[in-house]
């Protein structure tokens, strides 16, 4: 193991023998940024949720876009982007050995049109405001999702999820409201970490359960209220005492549930069906080290949010997966890809690409933007196979001899991902804000761009106060529908830097709330999203701790001696158990 000092945050980080072997195999130098700084830098290149009003620079049609026209960047609607009406090679430029590589790439990135929304063309039906998604139907503001329908304000819906609102990480779930990290369940409300269950209210970590409220850490149970077993008649009698359509009652139950759940231990790592893994939220994976939110991974290190199986032999790779192999320092690449290095949004059957962006079905690219079905191109210029190899090696040497210095003084040679200042997105629009939340002043000190206020997709009418919304929907006047409503957090810019300021309740959304007897939200959909993140997601960081189980009667006489590596920081209040102790206290 070798200790290095991160040139960005100045903290020490470590590179072990396995890491060095990977770098040697992939013919790249070791990184000069630590894990957190590498991940944050990559996430700045992914905007899932920040949508702006824009017009396609090709056909002129109005389109929601992750890149506003005000930046001067050419934006094409998805139909135009994948059409044959233009060729990204028309923007090609010969490499200039008198100018640093990243300076030239920035120029190319800003002149080649990009798609307004990063979606799989032709697979979305009635989903005009959905992004980073494919195979959706009748969805509104759903992002990072696949094979789902009839949902709103949700992220990472997969495998036939339906009727999900304000939910995240749903796998095969139907009829969910305000839920997080649930699988194969139906009719669940404000619940998290539940699977193979139905008719749950405000529950946590239930498996094979039904008809429960405010309960945690149960298996194959029915009719439990605050973890107390009741008869069927008793349960429904007591359930009727709760006005579940009342926002006031909803807040009271949420507060009581949060306190109640503190009485129950948590497992050191969220995940199952793994072999030799470290990190959190890892499923059906093997030999994955220091990785987070990975499904179907094998031989992966320092990876993050690879939610679509499978990914193999990769390092420092974030967001996507889907038959990805030998990927290094890349962001939002996926769908049958291999041998990519330092790329973002390179997709669909691409291989052997370096330092390229927004390309699909391509091979052997270096420093390219927006190409489709091309090979052996450098800066969007066509080369022969032989000339391509010679020129790439010359450019790599030039990147060493003439490095790029970013706006905060970091130095970039061959082997580093793109400087954050090359991103087309504002920091508070990107998924970096999800993981490394910053205020405006904090972001600007670090050299990140910041969006002062969203160009919200709303009507130009008077603002309705969220405090004036009815407590329940029974017989109330519907004058707040399709009218901008002020978010309850709109003045809390320091504690809620992600707040959109206002939000809408659509007619379809109102019908959903009314039919399901749900309370109306008081915050914008972005604040609601970050509230779910705070409740359910742990930081991508590990601590070595000792199991906190102090029970007798299973494998140890008093305090458990087992060491654990966990994303639960020592200063947190949860009782964190090792796998053995946790399974033995589950009811």
For each residue, the residues with C-beta under 8 A, 3 or more apart:
1: 14 15 16 17
2: 14 15 16 20
3: 12 13 14
4: 12 13 14 15 30 31 32 34
5: 10 11 12 13
6: 9 10 11 12 13 32 33 34 37
7: 10 32 33 410 411
8: 33 34 37 41 408 410
9: 6 34 36 37
10: 5 6 7
11: 5 6 34
12: 3 4 5 6 34
13: 3 4 5 6 34 35
14: 1 2 3 4
15: 1 2 4 19 20 30 31
16: 1 2 19 20
17: 1 20 21
18: 21 22 289 301
19: 15 16 22 23 30 301 315
20: 2 15 16 17 23 24 30
21: 17 18 24 25
22: 18 19 25 26 301 315 328
23: 19 20 26 28 29 30
24: 20 21 27
25: 21 22
26: 22 23 315 326 328 341
27: 24
28: 23 328 329 341 414 415
29: 23 413 414 415
30: 4 15 19 20 23 415
31: 4 15 34 38 316 329 415 416
32: 4 6 7 411 416
33: 6 7 8 37 38 41 410 416
34: 4 6 8 9 11 12 13 31 37 38
35: 13 38 39 290 302 540
36: 9 39 40 436 540 541
37: 6 8 9 33 34 40 41
38: 31 33 34 35 41 42 302 316 329 417
39: 35 36 42 43 302 304 316 318 435 540
40: 36 37 43 44 420 432 435 436
41: 8 33 37 38 44 417 418 419 420
42: 38 39 45 46 316 318 329 330 331 344 417
43: 39 40 46 318 319 331 430 431 432 434 435 436
44: 40 41 420 423 425 427 430 432 448
45: 42 331 332 344 345 418 423 425 430
46: 42 43 132 318 319 331 332 344 425 430 431 432
47: 50 66 67 131 424 425 426 429 430 431
48: 131 132 143 144 155 430 431
49: 131 141 143 155 429 526 529
50: 47 66 425 426 428 429 430 451 454
51: 64 65 66 129 131 141 454 457
52: 64 65 66 67 68 69 70 454 455
53: 62 64 65 68 455 457
54: 62 63 64 65 67 68 69 75 116
55: 60 61 62 63 69 75
56: 59 60 61 62 63 75 76 77 80 116
57: 69 74 75 76 113
58: 76 77 80 83 85 86 113
59: 56 77 79 80
60: 55 56
61: 55 56 77
62: 53 54 55 56
63: 54 55 56 75 77 116 117
64: 51 52 53 54 116 117 128 129 457
65: 51 52 53 54 68 69 75 116 117
66: 47 50 51 52 116 117 118 131 424 425 429
67: 47 52 54 71 73 75 114 116 424 425
68: 52 53 54 65 71 455
69: 52 54 55 57 65 72 73 75
70: 52
71: 67 68 424
72: 69 110
73: 67 69 110 114 424
74: 57 111 112 113 114
75: 54 55 56 57 63 65 67 69 113 114 115 116
76: 56 57 58 80 81 86 113 114 115 116
77: 56 58 59 61 63 80 81 115 116
78: 81 82 115 116 117 119 121
79: 59 82 83 121
80: 56 58 59 76 77 83 85 86
81: 76 77 78 113 114 115 116 121
82: 78 79 115 121 372
83: 58 79 80 86
84:
85: 58 80
86: 58 76 80 83 90 113
87: 90
88: 91 92 112 113 368 369 370 371 372 380
89: 92 371 374 377 380 381 382
90: 86 87
91: 88 108 111 112 369 370 380
92: 88 89 377 379 380 381 382
93: 96 104 107 108 379 380 381
94: 379 381
95: 104 367 378 379 391 395
96: 93 99 104
97: 394 398 402
98:
99: 96 103 104 402
100: 103 104 399 402 403 404
101: 104 105 355 367 395 398 399 402 404 414
102: 105 106 404 412 418 419 422
103: 99 100 106 107 404
104: 93 95 96 99 100 101 107 108 367 379
105: 101 102 108 109 355 367 369 379 418 422
106: 102 103 109 110 422
107: 93 103 104 110 111
108: 91 93 104 105 111 112 367 368 369 379 380
109: 105 106 112 357 369 422 424
110: 72 73 106 107 424
111: 74 91 107 108
112: 74 88 91 108 109 358 369 370 380
113: 57 58 74 75 76 81 86 88 370
114: 67 73 74 75 76 81 358 369 370 424
115: 75 76 77 78 81 82 118 119 358
116: 54 56 63 64 65 66 67 75 76 77 78 81
117: 63 64 65 66 78 130 131
118: 66 115 131 132 332 345
119: 78 115 123 124 127 130 131 132 133 134
120: 123 124 133 134 135
121: 78 79 81 82
122:
123: 119 120 134 135 136
124: 119 120 127 130 133 134 135 136 137 139
125: 136 137 138
126: 137 138 139
127: 119 124 130 133 136 137 138 139 140 142
128: 64
129: 51 64 140 141 457
130: 117 119 124 127 133 136 139 140 141 142 143 145
131: 47 48 49 51 66 117 118 119 143 144
132: 46 48 118 119 143 144 332
133: 119 120 124 127 130 136 139 142 143 144 145 146
134: 119 120 123 124 146 147
135: 120 123 124 146 147 148
136: 123 124 125 127 130 133 139 142 145 146 147 148 149 151
137: 124 125 126 127 148 149 150
138: 125 126 127 149 150
139: 124 126 127 130 133 136 142 145 148 149 150 151 152
140: 127 129 130 151 152 153 506 508 509
141: 49 51 129 130 152 153 154 525
142: 127 130 133 136 139 145 148 151 152 153 154 155 157
143: 48 49 130 131 132 133 154 155
144: 48 131 132 133 155 156 307 319
145: 130 133 136 139 142 148 151 154 155 156 157 158 161
146: 133 134 135 136 157 158 308
147: 134 135 136 158 159 160 161
148: 135 136 137 139 142 145 151 157 158 159 160 161 162 164 170
149: 136 137 138 139 162
150: 137 138 139 162 163
151: 136 139 140 142 145 148 154 157 161 162 163 164 165 167
152: 139 140 141 142 164 165 166 508 509 512
153: 140 141 142 165 166 525 528 529
154: 141 142 143 145 151 157 164 165 166 167 168 170
155: 48 49 142 143 144 145 168 169 529
156: 144 145 168 169 170 307
157: 142 145 146 148 151 154 161 164 167 170 173
158: 145 146 147 148 161 170 171 172 307 308
159: 147 148 171 172
160: 147 148 172
161: 145 147 148 151 157 158 164 170 171 172 173 174 176
162: 148 149 150 151 173 174 175
163: 150 151 174 175 176 512
164: 148 151 152 154 157 161 167 170 173 174 175 176 177 179
165: 151 152 153 154 176 177 178 509 512
166: 152 153 154 177 178 521 525 528 529 532
167: 151 154 157 164 170 173 176 177 178 179 180 182 532
168: 154 155 156 179 180 181 529 532 533 536
169: 155 156 180 181 182 307 536
170: 148 154 156 157 158 161 164 167 173 176 179 182 183
171: 158 159 161 182 183 184
172: 158 159 160 161 183 184 185
173: 157 161 162 164 167 170 176 179 182 183 184 185 186 188
174: 161 162 163 164 185 186 187
175: 162 163 164 186 187 188 516
176: 161 163 164 165 167 170 173 179 182 185 188 189
177: 164 165 166 167 188 189 190 516 518
178: 165 166 167 189 190 528 532
179: 164 167 168 170 173 176 182 188 189 190 191 192 194
180: 167 168 169 191 192 193 532 535 536
181: 168 169 192 193 270 281 536
182: 167 169 170 171 173 176 179 185 188 191 192 193 194 195 197
183: 170 171 172 173 194 195 196
184: 171 172 173 195 196
185: 172 173 174 176 182 188 194 195 196 197 198 200
186: 173 174 175 198 199
187: 174 175 198 199 200
188: 173 175 176 177 179 182 185 191 194 197 198 199 200 201 203
189: 176 177 178 179 200 201 202 244 518
190: 177 178 179 201 202 250 253 254 257
191: 179 180 182 188 194 200 201 202 203 204 206
192: 179 180 181 182 203 204 205 535 536
193: 180 181 182 204 205 206 270 536
194: 179 182 183 185 188 191 197 200 203 204 205 206 207 209
195: 182 183 184 185 206 207 208
196: 183 184 185 207 208
197: 182 185 188 194 200 203 206 207 208 209 210 212
198: 185 186 187 188 210
199: 186 187 188 210 211 212
200: 185 187 188 189 191 194 197 203 206 209 210 211 212 213
201: 188 189 190 191 212 213 214 239 244 253
202: 189 190 191 213 214 253 254 257
203: 188 191 192 194 197 200 206 209 212 213 214 215 216
204: 191 192 193 194 215 216 217 257 261 264
205: 192 193 194 216 217 218 264 266
206: 191 193 194 195 197 200 203 209 212 215 216 217 218 219 221
207: 194 195 196 197 218 219 220
208: 195 196 197 219 220 221
209: 194 197 200 203 206 212 215 218 219 220 221 222 224
210: 197 198 199 200 222
211: 199 200 222 223 224 232 235 236
212: 197 199 200 201 203 206 209 215 218 221 222 223 224 225
213: 200 201 202 203 224 225 226 239 242 253
214: 201 202 203 225 226 227 253 256 257 260
215: 203 204 206 209 212 218 221 224 225 226 227
216: 203 204 205 206 227 260 261 264
217: 204 205 206 264 265 585 586 587
218: 205 206 207 209 212 215 221 224 227 586 587
219: 206 207 208 209 586 587
220: 207 208 209
221: 206 208 209 212 215 218 224 229 587
222: 209 210 211 212 232
223: 211 212 229 230 231 232 234 235
224: 209 211 212 213 215 218 221 227 228 229 230 235
225: 212 213 214 215 228 230 235 238 239
226: 213 214 215 260
227: 214 215 216 218 224 260 587
228: 224 225
229: 221 223 224
230: 223 224 225 234 235 238
231: 223 234 235
232: 211 222 223 235 236
233: 236 237
234: 223 230 231 237 238
235: 211 223 224 225 230 231 232 238 239
236: 211 232 233 239 240
237: 233 234 240 241
238: 225 230 234 235 241 242
239: 201 213 225 235 236 242
240: 236 237
241: 237 238
242: 213 238 239 249 253
243: 246 249 472
244: 189 201 249 250 517 518
245: 472 473 474 517 518 519
246: 243 249 250 471 472 519
247: 250 251 469 471 472 519 520 522
248: 251 252 471
249: 242 243 244 246 252 253 519
250: 190 244 246 247 253 254 519
251: 247 248 254 255
252: 248 249 255 256
253: 190 201 202 213 214 242 249 250 256 257
254: 190 202 250 251 257 258
255: 251 252 258 259
256: 214 252 253 259 260
257: 190 202 204 214 253 254 260 261
258: 254 255 261 262
259: 255 256 262
260: 214 216 226 227 256 257 263
261: 204 216 257 258 264
262: 258 259 573 574
263: 260
264: 204 205 216 217 261 575
265: 217 548 549 574 575 576 577 581 582 585
266: 205 568 574 575 576 577 582
267: 270 576 577 579 582
268: 545 547 564 565 566 568 576 577 578 579 582
269: 279 280 282 564 565 566 567 579
270: 181 193 267 280 281 282 538
271: 274 277 280 281 282 283 285
272: 283 284
273: 283 284 285
274: 271 277 282 283 284 285 286 288
275: 285 286 287
276: 286 287 288
277: 271 274 282 285 286 287 288 289 291
278: 288 289 290 291 542 565
279: 269 282 288 289 290 291 292 294 540 542 567
280: 269 270 271 292 293 538 540 542 566 567
281: 181 270 271 292 293 294 538
282: 269 270 271 274 277 279 285 288 291 292 293 294 295 297
283: 271 272 273 274 294 295 296
284: 272 273 274 295 296 309
285: 271 273 274 275 277 282 288 291 294 295 296 297 298 300
286: 274 275 276 277 297 298 299
287: 275 276 277 298 299 300
288: 274 276 277 278 279 282 285 291 294 297 298 299 300 301 303
289: 18 277 278 279 300 301 302
290: 35 278 279 301 302 542
291: 277 278 279 282 285 288 294 297 300 301 302 303 304 306
292: 279 280 281 282 303 304 305 538 540 567
293: 280 281 282 304 305 306 307
294: 279 281 282 283 285 288 291 297 300 303 304 305 306 307 311 321
295: 282 283 284 285 306 307 308 309 321
296: 283 284 285 308 309 310 311 321
297: 282 285 286 288 291 294 300 303 306 309 310 311 312 314 321
298: 285 286 287 288 310 311 312 313
299: 286 287 288 312 313 314
300: 285 287 288 289 291 294 297 303 306 311 312 313 314 315 317
301: 18 19 22 288 289 290 291 314 315 316
302: 35 38 39 289 290 291 315 316
303: 288 291 292 294 297 300 306 311 314 315 316 317 318
304: 39 291 292 293 294 317 318 319 540
305: 292 293 294 318 319 320
306: 291 293 294 295 297 300 303 311 317 318 319 320 321 324
307: 144 156 158 169 293 294 295 320 321
308: 146 158 295 296 320 321 322 334
309: 284 295 296 297 321 322
310: 296 297 298 321 322 323 324
311: 294 296 297 298 300 303 306 314 317 321 324 325 327
312: 297 298 299 300 324 325 326
313: 298 299 300 325 326
314: 297 299 300 301 303 311 317 324 325 326 327 328
315: 19 22 26 300 301 302 303 327 328 329
316: 31 38 39 42 301 302 303 328 329 330 417
317: 300 303 304 306 311 314 324 327 328 329 330 331 333
318: 39 42 43 46 303 304 305 306 330 331 332
319: 43 46 144 304 305 306 331 332 334 431
320: 305 306 307 308 324 332 333 334 335
321: 294 295 296 297 306 307 308 309 310 311 324 334
322: 308 309 310 334 335 336
323: 310 334 335 336 337
324: 306 310 311 312 314 317 320 321 327 333 334 336 337 338
325: 311 312 313 314 337 338 339
326: 26 312 313 314 338 339 340
327: 311 314 315 317 324 330 333 337 338 339 340 341
328: 22 26 28 314 315 316 317 340 341 342
329: 28 31 38 42 315 316 317 341 342 416 417
330: 42 316 317 318 327 333 340 341 342 343 344 346 417
331: 42 43 45 46 317 318 319 343 344 345 417
332: 45 46 118 132 318 319 320 344 345
333: 317 320 324 327 330 337 340 343 344 345 346 347 350
334: 308 319 320 321 322 323 324 337 347
335: 320 322 323 347 348 349
336: 322 323 324 348 349
337: 323 324 325 327 333 334 340 346 347 348 349 350 351
338: 324 325 326 327 351 352
339: 325 326 327 351 352 353
340: 326 327 328 330 333 337 343 346 350 351 352 353 354
341: 26 28 327 328 329 330 353 354 355
342: 328 329 330 354 355 416 417 418
343: 330 331 333 340 346 353 354 355 356 357 359
344: 42 45 46 330 331 332 333 357 358 418
345: 45 118 331 332 333 357 358 359
346: 330 333 337 340 343 350 353 356 357 358 359 360 362 365
347: 333 334 335 337 350 359 360
348: 335 336 337 360 361
349: 335 336 337 360 361
350: 333 337 340 346 347 353 359 360 361 362 363 365
351: 337 338 339 340 363 364
352: 338 339 340 363 364 365
353: 339 340 341 343 346 350 356 359 362 363 364 365 366 368
354: 340 341 342 343 365 366 367 392
355: 101 105 341 342 343 366 367 418
356: 343 346 353 359 362 365 366 367 368 369 371
357: 109 343 344 345 346 368 369 370
358: 112 114 115 344 345 346 369 370
359: 343 345 346 347 350 353 356 362 365 368 369 370 371 372 374
360: 346 347 348 349 350 372 373
361: 348 349 350 372 373
362: 346 350 353 356 359 365 368 371 372 373 374 375 377
363: 350 351 352 353 375 376
364: 351 352 353 375 376 377 385 388
365: 346 350 352 353 354 356 359 362 368 371 374 375 376 377 378
366: 353 354 355 356 377 378 379 388 391 392 395
367: 95 101 104 105 108 354 355 356 378 379 395
368: 88 108 353 356 357 359 362 365 371 374 377 378 379 380
369: 88 91 105 108 109 112 114 356 357 358 359 380
370: 88 91 112 113 114 357 358 359 380
371: 88 89 356 359 362 365 368 374 377 380
372: 82 88 359 360 361 362
373: 360 361 362
374: 89 359 362 365 368 371 377 382
375: 362 363 364 365
376: 363 364 365 382 383 384 385 388
377: 89 92 362 364 365 366 368 371 374 380 381 382 383 388
378: 95 365 366 367 368 381 383 388 391 392 395
379: 92 93 94 95 104 105 108 366 367 368
380: 88 89 91 92 93 108 112 368 369 370 371 377
381: 89 92 93 94 377 378
382: 89 92 374 376 377
383: 376 377 378 387 388 391
384: 376 387 388
385: 364 376 388 389
386: 389 390
387: 383 384 390 391
388: 364 366 376 377 378 383 384 385 391 392
389: 385 386 392 393
390: 386 387 393 394
391: 95 366 378 383 387 388 394 395
392: 354 366 378 388 389 395 396
393: 389 390 396 397
394: 97 390 391 397 398
395: 95 101 366 367 378 391 392 398 399
396: 392 393 399 400 414
397: 393 394 400 401
398: 97 101 394 395 401 402
399: 100 101 395 396 402 403 413 414
400: 396 397 403 413 414
401: 397 398
402: 97 99 100 101 398 399
403: 100 399 400 411 412 413
404: 100 101 102 103 411 412 419
405: 409 410 411 412
406: 409 410 412 419 420 421 447
407: 421 447
408: 8 446 447
409: 405 406
410: 7 8 33 405 406 419
411: 7 32 403 404 405
412: 102 403 404 405 406 416 419
413: 29 399 400 403 416
414: 28 29 101 396 399 400
415: 28 29 30 31
416: 31 32 33 329 342 412 413
417: 38 41 42 316 329 330 331 342
418: 41 45 102 105 342 344 355 422 423
419: 41 102 404 406 410 412 422
420: 40 41 44 406 423 447 448
421: 406 407 447 449
422: 102 105 106 109 418 419
423: 44 45 418 420 430 449
424: 47 66 67 71 73 109 110 114
425: 44 45 46 47 50 66 67 429 430 449
426: 47 50 429 430 448 449 450 451
427: 44 430 432 433 438 443 448 449 450
428: 50 433 438 440 443 450 451 497 498
429: 47 49 50 66 425 426 433 451
430: 43 44 45 46 47 48 50 423 425 426 427 433
431: 43 46 47 48 319 434 435
432: 40 43 44 46 427 435 436 448
433: 427 428 429 430 436 437 438 497 498
434: 43 431 437 530 533 537
435: 39 40 43 431 432 539 540
436: 36 40 43 432 433
437: 433 434 497 498 530
438: 427 428 433 442 443 446 448 497
439: 442 443 493 494 497
440: 428 443 444 450 452 493 497
441: 444 445
442: 438 439 445 446
443: 427 428 438 439 440 446 448 449 450
444: 440 441 447 448 450
445: 441 442
446: 408 438 442 443
447: 406 407 408 420 421 444
448: 44 420 426 427 432 438 443 444
449: 421 423 425 426 427 443
450: 426 427 428 440 443 444
451: 50 426 428 429 454
452: 440
453: 501
454: 50 51 52 451 500 501
455: 52 53 68
456: 484 500 501 502
457: 51 53 64 129
458: 484 502 504
459: 482 483 484
460:
461: 483 484
462: 483 484
463: 483 484 485 486 502
464: 468 469 479 480 483 484 485 486
465: 468 469 485 486
466: 469 485 486 487 488 522 523
467: 488 522
468: 464 465 480
469: 247 464 465 466 480 485 520 522
470: 473 476 520
471: 246 247 248 519
472: 243 245 246 247 476 519
473: 245 470 476 510 513 514 517 520
474: 245
475:
476: 470 472 473
477:
478: 481 510
479: 464 483
480: 464 468 469 483 485 505
481: 478 505 506 507 510
482: 459 504 505 506 507
483: 459 461 462 463 464 479 480 504
484: 456 458 459 461 462 463 464 502 503 504
485: 463 464 465 466 469 480 502 503 504 505
486: 463 464 465 466 490 501 502
487: 466 490 499 500 501 502 503 522 523 524 527
488: 466 467 522 523 527
489: 492 495 496 499 523 524 527
490: 486 487 499 501 502 524
491:
492: 489 495 496 499
493: 439 440 496 497 499
494: 439 497
495: 489 492
496: 489 492 493 499 527 530
497: 428 433 437 438 439 440 493 494
498: 428 433 437 526 527 530
499: 487 489 490 492 493 496 523 524 526 527
500: 454 456 487 503 524 525 526 527
501: 453 454 456 486 487 490 524
502: 456 458 463 484 485 486 487 490 524
503: 484 485 487 500 521 523 524 525
504: 458 482 483 484 485
505: 480 481 482 485 509 510 513 520 521
506: 140 481 482 509 510
507: 481 482 510 511
508: 140 152 511 512
509: 140 152 165 505 506 512 513
510: 473 478 481 505 506 507 513 514
511: 507 508 514 515
512: 152 163 165 508 509 515 516 518
513: 473 505 509 510 516 518 519 520
514: 473 510 511 517
515: 511 512
516: 175 177 512 513
517: 244 245 473 514
518: 177 189 244 245 512 513
519: 245 246 247 249 250 471 472 513
520: 247 469 470 473 505 513
521: 166 503 505 525 528
522: 247 466 467 469 487 488
523: 466 487 488 489 499 503 527 528 531
524: 487 489 490 499 500 501 502 503 527 528
525: 141 153 166 500 503 521 528 529
526: 49 498 499 500 529 530
527: 487 488 489 496 498 499 500 523 524 530 531
528: 153 166 178 521 523 524 525 531 532
529: 49 153 155 166 168 525 526 532 533
530: 434 437 496 498 526 527 533 534
531: 523 527 528 534 535
532: 166 167 168 178 180 528 529 535 536
533: 168 434 529 530 536 537
534: 530 531 537
535: 180 192 531 532
536: 168 169 180 181 192 193 532 533
537: 434 533 534
538: 270 280 281 292 567 568
539: 435 567 569
540: 35 36 39 279 280 292 304 435 567
541: 36 567 569
542: 278 279 280 290 565 566 567
543: 565 566 567 568 569 570
544: 563 564 565
545: 268 548 563 564 565 566 568 570 576
546: 559 560 561 562 563 564
547: 268 560 561 562 563 564 576 577 578 581
548: 265 545 560 575 576 577
549: 265 556 559 560 575 577 578 581 585
550: 558 559 560
551: 554 581 585
552: 556 557 558
553:
554: 551 580 581 584
555: 560 580 581 584
556: 549 552 559 560 561
557: 552
558: 550 552
559: 546 549 550 556
560: 546 547 548 549 550 555 556 577 578 581
561: 546 547 556
562: 546 547 578 580 581
563: 544 545 546 547
564: 268 269 544 545 546 547 576 578
565: 268 269 278 542 543 544 545
566: 268 269 280 542 543 545 576
567: 269 279 280 292 538 539 540 541 542 543
568: 266 268 538 543 545 572 574 576
569: 539 541 543 572
570: 543 545
571:
572: 568 569 576
573: 262
574: 262 265 266 568
575: 264 265 266 548 549
576: 265 266 267 268 545 547 548 564 566 568 572
577: 265 266 267 268 547 548 549 560 581 582 585
578: 268 547 549 560 562 564 581 582
579: 267 268 269 582 583
580: 554 555 562 583 584
581: 265 547 549 551 554 555 560 562 577 578 584 585
582: 265 266 267 268 577 578 579 585 586
583: 579 580 586
584: 554 555 580 581
585: 217 265 549 551 577 581 582
586: 217 218 219 582 583
587: 217 218 219 221 227
